Amino acid sequence: MKADLHNHSIFSDGVLSIKEIIYYSKKLDLDCISITDHDTLAGVVQAYTLGEKLGISVIPGVEISTVDHKTNRSVHILCYYPKDIFKLQKFLNSTLINREIAKRKMAQMLMKEYPITMEHIEHYSSKSQSMYETHIMQSLADLGYTNVVIGDLYKELLSKRGKYYVQITYPSVYKALEITAEVGGIAVMAHPGQFDSIELLEELAAKKLIQGVEYNHPKNSKETKKQIKDIAKKYDLIMTGGTDFHGYYSASPNPIGSFTCPEGEVEKLIRLSK
């Protein structure tokens, strides 16, 4: 099966709707797709329903934002096949609220330098379950201050090193994995290469807190992929793959289906879910 298991829609910080992602995934001859919006399961039912109609398998998923307090690094956990989406969403809502508060503070500070309005930003964020930097940057692009949403101006203003950045409070990775287990989900560490998380990957695998790891991803280098493969073999982890699709809301955009699961791995994930 050709499966892309990491994609974002307008329900978080992606450009396309659920309908558009499912449609184009089918058009690109994918057999399986998962929409893993940040900290929200808002699109799960719609995606599954559309997938049934179009004849493409949809794996329910969500990308959970967490932090490893030992290193103070971000850790993203992909949760697939959660059995109790309402319990999981209740846990995730605090992150959505914290993100909204932080981004609005960033926007308010930015307004002192640029003539954008909250109404303009909300035009882009209203369909999302929270506000993101991309929505703020899109407003600046509309006014001609940049023609690239995630580019140099974003780095200067709103990135983690930007002058208007406001820190968000995220749950512990261990708490997120505990909730994932409670709702019957399958826990997969996302893109270990992005946050230099190989050591944590092995730690979580040894404790049997995760069942998989994202192997094929644009932020995983060749060396990182070798390390992932070794750890996956040692601890019998499923190796997934995903494009981390956001459309043009990305510094290095990749089309849907650019990064897929290694052969036979999505079948392991499906079997485990049953």
C-alpha positions in Angstrom: 0.0 0.0 0.0 1.2 3.5 -0.8 0.5 5.5 2.3 1.2 9.1 3.3 0.5 9.3 7.1 1.3 12.9 8.0 -0.7 15.8 6.5 -2.2 19.0 7.8 -5.5 20.7 6.8 -7.2 24.1 7.4 -8.3 22.7 10.8 -4.7 23.5 12.0 -2.0 25.2 9.9 -2.5 23.7 6.5 -3.7 25.4 3.3 -6.1 22.7 1.9 -9.5 21.5 3.3 -10.1 17.9 4.3 -12.1 17.4 1.1 -9.2 18.7 -1.1 -6.6 16.6 0.7 -8.7 13.4 0.3 -9.5 14.2 -3.4 -5.9 15.0 -4.4 -4.6 11.9 -2.5 -6.9 9.8 -4.6 -5.9 11.6 -7.7 -2.2 10.9 -6.9 -3.1 7.1 -6.6 -2.4 6.9 -2.9 -3.9 3.8 -1.3 -4.0 5.3 2.2 -3.9 8.7 3.8 -3.9 10.2 7.3 -4.7 13.8 8.2 -2.8 14.5 11.4 -3.7 18.1 12.3 -2.0 19.6 15.3 -3.8 18.8 18.6 -7.2 18.4 17.0 -9.3 15.6 15.7 -11.9 17.9 14.1 -11.4 16.5 10.6 -11.4 12.8 11.5 -15.0 11.9 10.7 -15.2 14.0 7.5 -11.9 12.5 6.2 -13.1 9.0 6.9 -16.5 9.6 5.3 -15.0 11.1 2.2 -12.4 8.3 2.0 -15.2 5.7 2.0 -16.9 7.6 -0.9 -13.8 7.9 -3.0 -12.3 4.5 -2.3 -9.2 5.5 -0.4 -8.3 4.2 3.1 -8.2 6.9 5.8 -6.4 6.2 9.1 -7.7 8.5 11.9 -4.8 10.5 13.4 -3.6 13.6 15.2 -0.2 15.1 15.9 0.2 15.9 19.6 2.5 18.8 20.6 4.5 17.9 23.7 7.8 18.7 25.4 10.6 16.6 26.9 11.2 18.4 30.2 14.6 16.7 30.6 16.0 18.5 27.5 13.3 21.2 27.1 13.0 20.1 23.5 9.8 19.8 21.5 8.5 16.3 20.8 5.7 15.5 18.4 3.7 12.3 18.8 1.5 11.0 16.1 -1.5 9.1 17.5 -3.2 6.8 15.1 -6.5 4.9 15.6 -7.6 6.5 18.9 -10.7 4.6 20.1 -12.0 7.5 22.3 -11.6 10.7 20.3 -13.6 12.7 22.8 -11.4 11.9 25.7 -8.3 12.6 23.7 -9.7 15.9 22.4 -10.5 17.0 25.9 -6.8 16.5 26.8 -5.7 18.4 23.6 -8.0 21.4 24.1 -5.7 23.0 26.7 -3.0 23.1 24.0 -5.3 24.7 21.5 -6.3 27.3 24.1 -2.7 28.0 25.1 -1.7 28.4 21.4 -4.6 30.8 20.7 -3.7 33.0 23.6 0.0 33.0 22.6 -0.6 33.8 18.9 -3.0 36.6 19.8 -0.4 38.2 22.0 2.1 37.9 19.2 -0.4 39.5 16.8 -1.1 42.4 19.2 2.7 43.2 19.4 3.1 42.9 15.7 0.2 45.4 15.1 2.4 48.1 16.7 4.8 47.8 13.8 2.6 46.7 10.9 -0.9 48.0 10.0 -2.6 44.6 10.1 -5.9 44.0 12.1 -7.1 41.0 14.1 -10.1 40.8 11.8 -7.7 40.3 8.8 -5.8 37.5 10.7 -9.1 35.9 11.8 -10.1 35.7 8.1 -7.5 33.0 7.8 -7.7 31.4 11.3 -11.5 31.2 11.6 -11.6 27.7 10.0 -8.8 26.4 12.1 -9.2 25.1 15.7 -6.6 27.6 16.8 -4.5 30.6 15.6 -1.1 29.9 14.0 1.9 32.0 12.9 0.9 31.2 9.3 -2.4 33.0 9.6 -0.6 36.1 10.9 2.0 35.9 8.2 -0.7 35.5 5.5 -2.1 38.8 6.5 1.3 40.5 6.1 1.7 38.8 2.7 -1.7 40.2 1.6 -0.4 43.7 2.4 2.7 43.2 0.4 5.3 43.0 3.2 6.4 39.6 1.9 5.5 37.2 -0.9 6.5 34.1 1.1 4.5 33.1 4.2 7.3 31.0 5.8 10.4 32.9 4.9 12.9 35.5 6.1 10.2 37.9 7.6 8.6 35.0 9.5 12.0 34.1 11.0 12.6 37.7 12.0 9.2 38.3 13.5 7.4 35.1 14.6 9.8 32.1 14.7 11.1 30.8 18.0 14.0 33.3 17.7 11.7 36.1 16.4 11.3 39.3 18.2 7.5 38.8 18.8 7.6 35.1 19.7 5.5 34.0 22.8 6.2 30.6 24.3 3.4 28.1 24.5 2.9 25.7 27.4 2.8 22.1 26.1 2.1 18.9 28.0 4.9 16.4 28.9 5.6 13.8 26.3 5.0 11.2 29.0 1.6 12.5 29.9 0.6 12.6 26.2 1.8 9.0 25.8 -0.2 8.0 28.9 -3.4 9.5 27.4 -2.7 7.9 24.0 -2.6 4.5 25.7 -5.7 5.3 27.7 -7.7 6.0 24.5 -6.4 2.9 22.8 -4.3 4.8 20.2 -1.0 3.8 18.5 1.8 6.1 19.5 4.4 7.0 16.8 7.2 9.5 17.4 7.2 12.1 14.6 10.3 13.2 12.7 13.0 12.5 15.3 15.5 14.3 13.0 13.7 17.7 13.4 14.2 18.0 17.2 17.3 15.8 17.6 15.3 13.1 19.4 17.1 9.9 18.7 18.2 9.4 22.3 14.6 10.0 23.5 13.3 7.7 20.8 15.3 4.8 22.2 14.3 5.6 25.7 10.6 5.6 24.9 11.0 2.4 22.8 12.8 0.6 25.6 10.0 1.5 28.0 7.5 0.3 25.4 5.7 3.6 25.5 5.7 4.0 21.7 4.8 1.5 19.0 6.3 3.2 16.0 8.5 6.0 14.6 8.3 8.2 11.6 11.1 7.0 9.3 10.4 8.6 5.9 10.1 12.4 6.5 11.7 15.5 4.9 13.4 16.5 8.1 15.1 13.1 8.7 18.6 13.0 7.3 20.2 9.9 5.8 22.2 9.4 9.0 19.0 9.9 11.2 17.1 7.3 9.1 19.9 4.8 9.6 19.7 5.3 13.4 15.9 5.1 13.3 16.0 1.8 11.3 18.5 0.3 13.9 16.3 1.3 16.8 13.1 0.1 15.1 14.7 -3.2 14.4 16.0 -3.5 18.0 12.6 -2.7 19.6 10.2 -4.0 16.9 8.8 -0.6 16.0 6.6 0.1 13.0 8.3 2.6 10.6 5.8 5.1 9.1 6.3 7.8 6.5 4.6 11.1 5.8 5.1 14.3 3.9 4.1 16.6 6.7 2.1 18.4 4.1 1.0 22.0 4.7 0.8 23.3 1.2 2.6 26.6 0.8 2.5 27.1 4.6 5.9 25.5 4.7 9.5 26.6 4.4 10.3 23.7 2.1 7.0 22.6 0.5 6.4 19.1 -0.7 3.3 17.8 -2.5 1.1 15.2 -0.9 2.6 11.7 -1.4 6.2 12.9 -1.5 7.1 10.8 1.5 5.3 7.5 2.1 5.6 4.5 4.4 8.3 1.9 3.7 6.9 -1.2 2.1 4.8 -3.4 4.4 4.8 -1.0 7.3 1.3 0.5 7.0 -0.1 -3.0 6.9 1.6 -3.6 10.3 -0.1 -0.4 11.6 -3.5 -1.5 10.4 -3.0 -5.0 11.9 -2.0 -3.6 15.2 -5.1 -1.4 15.3 -7.3 -4.5 15.1 
